[in-house]
């Protein structure tokens, strides 16, 4: 699981558009924002999963 997250994150980092203003070239900053993005995604999935059980 952890290896796939690293691989996916590395792939996203390397496939950023060169001329895009939203590209993040600082590797430390990229990983920081990538982990936050993953946390939000997991949290949304968890909330969605819990709301489905309530209905």
PyMOL Python script that loads the backbone (N, CA, C, O; Angstrom):
from pymol import cmd

cmd.read_pdbstr("""\
ATOM      1  N   UNK A   1       0.832  -1.195   0.000  1.00  0.00           N
ATOM      2  CA  UNK A   1       0.000   0.000   0.000  1.00  0.00           C
ATOM      3  C   UNK A   1       0.870   1.248   0.000  1.00  0.00           C
ATOM      4  O   UNK A   1       0.648   2.161  -0.795  1.00  0.00           O
ATOM      5  N   UNK A   2       1.855   1.292   0.885  1.00  0.00           N
ATOM      6  CA  UNK A   2       2.700   2.477   0.981  1.00  0.00           C
ATOM      7  C   UNK A   2       3.515   2.672  -0.295  1.00  0.00           C
ATOM      8  O   UNK A   2       3.707   3.804  -0.739  1.00  0.00           O
ATOM      9  N   UNK A   3       3.994   1.582  -0.884  1.00  0.00           N
ATOM     10  CA  UNK A   3       4.761   1.674  -2.122  1.00  0.00           C
ATOM     11  C   UNK A   3       3.907   2.229  -3.252  1.00  0.00           C
ATOM     12  O   UNK A   3       4.385   3.036  -4.049  1.00  0.00           O
ATOM     13  N   UNK A   4       2.651   1.808  -3.329  1.00  0.00           N
ATOM     14  CA  UNK A   4       1.783   2.318  -4.392  1.00  0.00           C
ATOM     15  C   UNK A   4       1.502   3.805  -4.209  1.00  0.00           C
ATOM     16  O   UNK A   4       1.379   4.533  -5.194  1.00  0.00           O
ATOM     17  N   UNK A   5       1.397   4.272  -2.953  1.00  0.00           N
ATOM     18  CA  UNK A   5       1.196   5.703  -2.709  1.00  0.00           C
ATOM     19  C   UNK A   5       2.419   6.503  -3.132  1.00  0.00           C
ATOM     20  O   UNK A   5       2.293   7.583  -3.710  1.00  0.00           O
ATOM     21  N   UNK A   6       3.590   5.977  -2.847  1.00  0.00           N
ATOM     22  CA  UNK A   6       4.828   6.653  -3.240  1.00  0.00           C
ATOM     23  C   UNK A   6       4.953   6.672  -4.757  1.00  0.00           C
ATOM     24  O   UNK A   6       5.313   7.693  -5.343  1.00  0.00           O
ATOM     25  N   UNK A   7       4.658   5.545  -5.389  1.00  0.00           N
ATOM     26  CA  UNK A   7       4.742   5.463  -6.842  1.00  0.00           C
ATOM     27  C   UNK A   7       3.759   6.420  -7.497  1.00  0.00           C
ATOM     28  O   UNK A   7       4.113   7.131  -8.438  1.00  0.00           O
ATOM     29  N   UNK A   8       2.533   6.441  -7.008  1.00  0.00           N
ATOM     30  CA  UNK A   8       1.509   7.323  -7.559  1.00  0.00           C
ATOM     31  C   UNK A   8       1.894   8.792  -7.360  1.00  0.00           C
ATOM     32  O   UNK A   8       1.730   9.607  -8.268  1.00  0.00           O
ATOM     33  N   UNK A   9       2.398   9.121  -6.191  1.00  0.00           N
ATOM     34  CA  UNK A   9       2.818  10.492  -5.908  1.00  0.00           C
ATOM     35  C   UNK A   9       3.994  10.919  -6.771  1.00  0.00           C
ATOM     36  O   UNK A   9       4.033  12.040  -7.277  1.00  0.00           O
ATOM     37  N   UNK A  10       4.953  10.015  -6.933  1.00  0.00           N
ATOM     38  CA  UNK A  10       6.111  10.311  -7.776  1.00  0.00           C
ATOM     39  C   UNK A  10       5.675  10.538  -9.215  1.00  0.00           C
ATOM     40  O   UNK A  10       6.157  11.454  -9.881  1.00  0.00           O
ATOM     41  N   UNK A  11       4.771   9.708  -9.688  1.00  0.00           N
ATOM     42  CA  UNK A  11       4.254   9.843 -11.053  1.00  0.00           C
ATOM     43  C   UNK A  11       3.552  11.193 -11.233  1.00  0.00           C
ATOM     44  O   UNK A  11       3.744  11.855 -12.252  1.00  0.00           O
ATOM     45  N   UNK A  12       2.752  11.599 -10.264  1.00  0.00           N
ATOM     46  CA  UNK A  12       2.076  12.895 -10.348  1.00  0.00           C
ATOM     47  C   UNK A  12       3.086  14.035 -10.344  1.00  0.00           C
ATOM     48  O   UNK A  12       2.922  15.008 -11.079  1.00  0.00           O
ATOM     49  N   UNK A  13       4.114  13.927  -9.535  1.00  0.00           N
ATOM     50  CA  UNK A  13       5.144  14.968  -9.469  1.00  0.00           C
ATOM     51  C   UNK A  13       5.860  15.095 -10.813  1.00  0.00           C
ATOM     52  O   UNK A  13       6.059  16.203 -11.311  1.00  0.00           O
ATOM     53  N   UNK A  14       6.240  13.972 -11.391  1.00  0.00           N
ATOM     54  CA  UNK A  14       6.991  13.990 -12.645  1.00  0.00           C
ATOM     55  C   UNK A  14       6.140  14.392 -13.843  1.00  0.00           C
ATOM     56  O   UNK A  14       6.682  14.848 -14.850  1.00  0.00           O
ATOM     57  N   UNK A  15       4.837  14.238 -13.761  1.00  0.00           N
ATOM     58  CA  UNK A  15       3.957  14.548 -14.885  1.00  0.00           C
ATOM     59  C   UNK A  15       3.290  15.910 -14.782  1.00  0.00           C
ATOM     60  O   UNK A  15       2.285  16.159 -15.448  1.00  0.00           O
ATOM     61  N   UNK A  16       3.828  16.780 -13.968  1.00  0.00           N
ATOM     62  CA  UNK A  16       3.292  18.136 -13.898  1.00  0.00           C
ATOM     63  C   UNK A  16       3.620  18.870 -15.196  1.00  0.00           C
ATOM     64  O   UNK A  16       4.657  18.634 -15.816  1.00  0.00           O
ATOM     65  N   UNK A  17       2.723  19.758 -15.590  1.00  0.00           N
ATOM     66  CA  UNK A  17       2.971  20.566 -16.777  1.00  0.00           C
ATOM     67  C   UNK A  17       4.065  21.586 -16.477  1.00  0.00           C
ATOM     68  O   UNK A  17       4.043  22.235 -15.432  1.00  0.00           O
ATOM     69  N   UNK A  18       4.994  21.723 -17.368  1.00  0.00           N
ATOM     70  CA  UNK A  18       6.152  22.592 -17.149  1.00  0.00           C
ATOM     71  C   UNK A  18       5.751  24.062 -17.046  1.00  0.00           C
ATOM     72  O   UNK A  18       6.270  24.788 -16.198  1.00  0.00           O
ATOM     73  N   UNK A  19       4.844  24.497 -17.893  1.00  0.00           N
ATOM     74  CA  UNK A  19       4.486  25.923 -17.946  1.00  0.00           C
ATOM     75  C   UNK A  19       3.283  26.276 -17.079  1.00  0.00           C
ATOM     76  O   UNK A  19       2.853  27.430 -17.069  1.00  0.00           O
ATOM     77  N   UNK A  20       2.743  25.325 -16.365  1.00  0.00           N
ATOM     78  CA  UNK A  20       1.572  25.577 -15.529  1.00  0.00           C
ATOM     79  C   UNK A  20       1.982  26.315 -14.259  1.00  0.00           C
ATOM     80  O   UNK A  20       2.939  25.929 -13.588  1.00  0.00           O
ATOM     81  N   UNK A  21       1.252  27.378 -13.937  1.00  0.00           N
ATOM     82  CA  UNK A  21       1.575  28.154 -12.738  1.00  0.00           C
ATOM     83  C   UNK A  21       1.314  27.363 -11.460  1.00  0.00           C
ATOM     84  O   UNK A  21       1.884  27.677 -10.416  1.00  0.00           O
ATOM     85  N   UNK A  22       0.464  26.345 -11.526  1.00  0.00           N
ATOM     86  CA  UNK A  22       0.138  25.560 -10.339  1.00  0.00           C
ATOM     87  C   UNK A  22       1.107  24.403 -10.110  1.00  0.00           C
ATOM     88  O   UNK A  22       0.958  23.659  -9.141  1.00  0.00           O
ATOM     89  N   UNK A  23       2.086  24.244 -10.978  1.00  0.00           N
ATOM     90  CA  UNK A  23       3.090  23.198 -10.779  1.00  0.00           C
ATOM     91  C   UNK A  23       3.914  23.522  -9.539  1.00  0.00           C
ATOM     92  O   UNK A  23       4.241  24.679  -9.274  1.00  0.00           O
ATOM     93  N   UNK A  24       4.238  22.486  -8.795  1.00  0.00           N
ATOM     94  CA  UNK A  24       5.006  22.648  -7.558  1.00  0.00           C
ATOM     95  C   UNK A  24       6.341  21.944  -7.758  1.00  0.00           C
ATOM     96  O   UNK A  24       6.390  20.717  -7.841  1.00  0.00           O
ATOM     97  N   UNK A  25       7.415  22.709  -7.836  1.00  0.00           N
ATOM     98  CA  UNK A  25       8.722  22.137  -8.128  1.00  0.00           C
ATOM     99  C   UNK A  25       9.516  21.819  -6.873  1.00  0.00           C
ATOM    100  O   UNK A  25      10.494  21.074  -6.936  1.00  0.00           O
ATOM    101  N   UNK A  26       9.121  22.360  -5.757  1.00  0.00           N
ATOM    102  CA  UNK A  26       9.768  22.010  -4.498  1.00  0.00           C
ATOM    103  C   UNK A  26       9.249  20.639  -4.076  1.00  0.00           C
ATOM    104  O   UNK A  26       8.063  20.480  -3.784  1.00  0.00           O
ATOM    105  N   UNK A  27      10.138  19.658  -4.046  1.00  0.00           N
ATOM    106  CA  UNK A  27       9.732  18.294  -3.718  1.00  0.00           C
ATOM    107  C   UNK A  27       9.127  18.206  -2.324  1.00  0.00           C
ATOM    108  O   UNK A  27       8.141  17.497  -2.121  1.00  0.00           O
ATOM    109  N   UNK A  28       9.699  18.909  -1.375  1.00  0.00           N
ATOM    110  CA  UNK A  28       9.183  18.903  -0.002  1.00  0.00           C
ATOM    111  C   UNK A  28       7.765  19.467   0.041  1.00  0.00           C
ATOM    112  O   UNK A  28       6.888  18.893   0.687  1.00  0.00           O
ATOM    113  N   UNK A  29       7.540  20.571  -0.635  1.00  0.00           N
ATOM    114  CA  UNK A  29       6.213  21.202  -0.681  1.00  0.00           C
ATOM    115  C   UNK A  29       5.212  20.299  -1.406  1.00  0.00           C
ATOM    116  O   UNK A  29       4.065  20.166  -0.979  1.00  0.00           O
ATOM    117  N   UNK A  30       5.654  19.681  -2.505  1.00  0.00           N
ATOM    118  CA  UNK A  30       4.777  18.788  -3.258  1.00  0.00           C
ATOM    119  C   UNK A  30       4.290  17.644  -2.381  1.00  0.00           C
ATOM    120  O   UNK A  30       3.094  17.355  -2.362  1.00  0.00           O
ATOM    121  N   UNK A  31       5.199  16.979  -1.648  1.00  0.00           N
ATOM    122  CA  UNK A  31       4.810  15.848  -0.804  1.00  0.00           C
ATOM    123  C   UNK A  31       3.896  16.286   0.335  1.00  0.00           C
ATOM    124  O   UNK A  31       2.982  15.557   0.722  1.00  0.00           O
ATOM    125  N   UNK A  32       4.144  17.464   0.860  1.00  0.00           N
ATOM    126  CA  UNK A  32       3.287  18.003   1.915  1.00  0.00           C
ATOM    127  C   UNK A  32       1.856  18.169   1.399  1.00  0.00           C
ATOM    128  O   UNK A  32       0.904  17.716   2.036  1.00  0.00           O
ATOM    129  N   UNK A  33       1.712  18.810   0.256  1.00  0.00           N
ATOM    130  CA  UNK A  33       0.379  19.032  -0.310  1.00  0.00           C
ATOM    131  C   UNK A  33      -0.253  17.726  -0.793  1.00  0.00           C
ATOM    132  O   UNK A  33      -1.469  17.561  -0.704  1.00  0.00           O
ATOM    133  N   UNK A  34       0.550  16.811  -1.295  1.00  0.00           N
ATOM    134  CA  UNK A  34       0.054  15.520  -1.761  1.00  0.00           C
ATOM    135  C   UNK A  34      -0.538  14.715  -0.601  1.00  0.00           C
ATOM    136  O   UNK A  34      -1.591  14.094  -0.747  1.00  0.00           O
ATOM    137  N   UNK A  35       0.137  14.729   0.543  1.00  0.00           N
ATOM    138  CA  UNK A  35      -0.381  14.007   1.716  1.00  0.00           C
ATOM    139  C   UNK A  35      -1.677  14.623   2.225  1.00  0.00           C
ATOM    140  O   UNK A  35      -2.585  13.904   2.639  1.00  0.00           O
ATOM    141  N   UNK A  36      -1.769  15.947   2.196  1.00  0.00           N
ATOM    142  CA  UNK A  36      -3.015  16.612   2.599  1.00  0.00           C
ATOM    143  C   UNK A  36      -4.139  16.220   1.648  1.00  0.00           C
ATOM    144  O   UNK A  36      -5.257  15.943   2.082  1.00  0.00           O
ATOM    145  N   UNK A  37      -3.843  16.197   0.365  1.00  0.00           N
ATOM    146  CA  UNK A  37      -4.833  15.810  -0.640  1.00  0.00           C
ATOM    147  C   UNK A  37      -5.313  14.370  -0.398  1.00  0.00           C
ATOM    148  O   UNK A  37      -6.510  14.097  -0.488  1.00  0.00           O
ATOM    149  N   UNK A  38      -4.404  13.466  -0.097  1.00  0.00           N
ATOM    150  CA  UNK A  38      -4.777  12.078   0.191  1.00  0.00           C
ATOM    151  C   UNK A  38      -5.634  11.975   1.449  1.00  0.00           C
ATOM    152  O   UNK A  38      -6.604  11.217   1.483  1.00  0.00           O
ATOM    153  N   UNK A  39      -5.281  12.728   2.470  1.00  0.00           N
ATOM    154  CA  UNK A  39      -6.044  12.724   3.711  1.00  0.00           C
ATOM    155  C   UNK A  39      -7.474  13.198   3.468  1.00  0.00           C
ATOM    156  O   UNK A  39      -8.421  12.593   3.971  1.00  0.00           O
ATOM    157  N   UNK A  40      -7.635  14.271   2.704  1.00  0.00           N
ATOM    158  CA  UNK A  40      -8.972  14.780   2.385  1.00  0.00           C
ATOM    159  C   UNK A  40      -9.776  13.752   1.605  1.00  0.00           C
ATOM    160  O   UNK A  40     -10.965  13.561   1.860  1.00  0.00           O
ATOM    161  N   UNK A  41      -9.127  13.090   0.656  1.00  0.00           N
ATOM    162  CA  UNK A  41      -9.800  12.078  -0.162  1.00  0.00           C
ATOM    163  C   UNK A  41     -10.270  10.904   0.707  1.00  0.00           C
ATOM    164  O   UNK A  41     -11.399  10.435   0.565  1.00  0.00           O
ATOM    165  N   UNK A  42      -9.407  10.440   1.595  1.00  0.00           N
ATOM    166  CA  UNK A  42      -9.775   9.339   2.493  1.00  0.00           C
ATOM    167  C   UNK A  42     -10.899   9.751   3.434  1.00  0.00           C
ATOM    168  O   UNK A  42     -11.811   8.969   3.702  1.00  0.00           O
ATOM    169  N   UNK A  43     -10.833  10.960   3.925  1.00  0.00           N
ATOM    170  CA  UNK A  43     -11.853  11.466   4.834  1.00  0.00           C
ATOM    171  C   UNK A  43     -13.210  11.542   4.134  1.00  0.00           C
ATOM    172  O   UNK A  43     -14.229  11.172   4.717  1.00  0.00           O
ATOM    173  N   UNK A  44     -13.229  12.016   2.894  1.00  0.00           N
ATOM    174  CA  UNK A  44     -14.475  12.099   2.134  1.00  0.00           C
ATOM    175  C   UNK A  44     -15.048  10.711   1.884  1.00  0.00           C
ATOM    176  O   UNK A  44     -16.258  10.509   1.988  1.00  0.00           O
ATOM    177  N   UNK A  45     -14.190   9.761   1.557  1.00  0.00           N
ATOM    178  CA  UNK A  45     -14.651   8.393   1.331  1.00  0.00           C
ATOM    179  C   UNK A  45     -15.215   7.794   2.608  1.00  0.00           C
ATOM    180  O   UNK A  45     -16.231   7.099   2.579  1.00  0.00           O
ATOM    181  N   UNK A  46     -14.559   8.061   3.722  1.00  0.00           N
ATOM    182  CA  UNK A  46     -15.012   7.528   5.002  1.00  0.00           C
ATOM    183  C   UNK A  46     -16.360   8.133   5.382  1.00  0.00           C
ATOM    184  O   UNK A  46     -17.248   7.417   5.846  1.00  0.00           O
ATOM    185  N   UNK A  47     -16.522   9.439   5.192  1.00  0.00           N
ATOM    186  CA  UNK A  47     -17.792  10.099   5.505  1.00  0.00           C
ATOM    187  C   UNK A  47     -18.899   9.583   4.599  1.00  0.00           C
ATOM    188  O   UNK A  47     -20.025   9.368   5.048  1.00  0.00           O
ATOM    189  N   UNK A  48     -18.582   9.386   3.336  1.00  0.00           N
ATOM    190  CA  UNK A  48     -19.555   8.863   2.386  1.00  0.00           C
ATOM    191  C   UNK A  48     -19.972   7.447   2.775  1.00  0.00           C
ATOM    192  O   UNK A  48     -21.150   7.097   2.712  1.00  0.00           O
ATOM    193  N   UNK A  49     -19.007   6.653   3.171  1.00  0.00           N
ATOM    194  CA  UNK A  49     -19.272   5.275   3.578  1.00  0.00           C
ATOM    195  C   UNK A  49     -20.154   5.239   4.824  1.00  0.00           C
ATOM    196  O   UNK A  49     -21.067   4.419   4.911  1.00  0.00           O
ATOM    197  N   UNK A  50     -19.891   6.112   5.780  1.00  0.00           N
ATOM    198  CA  UNK A  50     -20.677   6.157   7.011  1.00  0.00           C
ATOM    199  C   UNK A  50     -22.097   6.644   6.743  1.00  0.00           C
ATOM    200  O   UNK A  50     -23.039   6.139   7.354  1.00  0.00           O
ATOM    201  N   UNK A  51     -22.272   7.605   5.853  1.00  0.00           N
ATOM    202  CA  UNK A  51     -23.614   8.114   5.568  1.00  0.00           C
ATOM    203  C   UNK A  51     -24.449   7.067   4.839  1.00  0.00           C
ATOM    204  O   UNK A  51     -25.671   7.045   4.987  1.00  0.00           O
ATOM    205  N   UNK A  52     -23.810   6.198   4.054  1.00  0.00           N
ATOM    206  CA  UNK A  52     -24.538   5.128   3.375  1.00  0.00           C
ATOM    207  C   UNK A  52     -25.078   4.114   4.376  1.00  0.00           C
ATOM    208  O   UNK A  52     -26.133   3.522   4.147  1.00  0.00           O
ATOM    209  N   UNK A  53     -24.377   3.908   5.470  1.00  0.00           N
ATOM    210  CA  UNK A  53     -24.828   2.967   6.491  1.00  0.00           C
ATOM    211  C   UNK A  53     -25.986   3.521   7.312  1.00  0.00           C
ATOM    212  O   UNK A  53     -26.750   2.753   7.897  1.00  0.00           O
ATOM    213  N   UNK A  54     -26.122   4.821   7.361  1.00  0.00           N
ATOM    214  CA  UNK A  54     -27.195   5.432   8.141  1.00  0.00           C
ATOM    215  C   UNK A  54     -28.540   5.351   7.432  1.00  0.00           C
ATOM    216  O   UNK A  54     -29.585   5.420   8.079  1.00  0.00           O
ATOM    217  N   UNK A  55     -28.527   5.207   6.128  1.00  0.00           N
ATOM    218  CA  UNK A  55     -29.784   5.184   5.358  1.00  0.00           C
ATOM    219  C   UNK A  55     -30.346   3.807   5.263  1.00  0.00           C
ATOM    220  O   UNK A  55     -31.396   3.610   4.652  1.00  0.00           O
TER     221      UNK A  55
END
""", "prot")
cmd.dss("prot")
cmd.show_as("cartoon", "prot")
cmd.util.cbc("prot")
cmd.orient("prot")
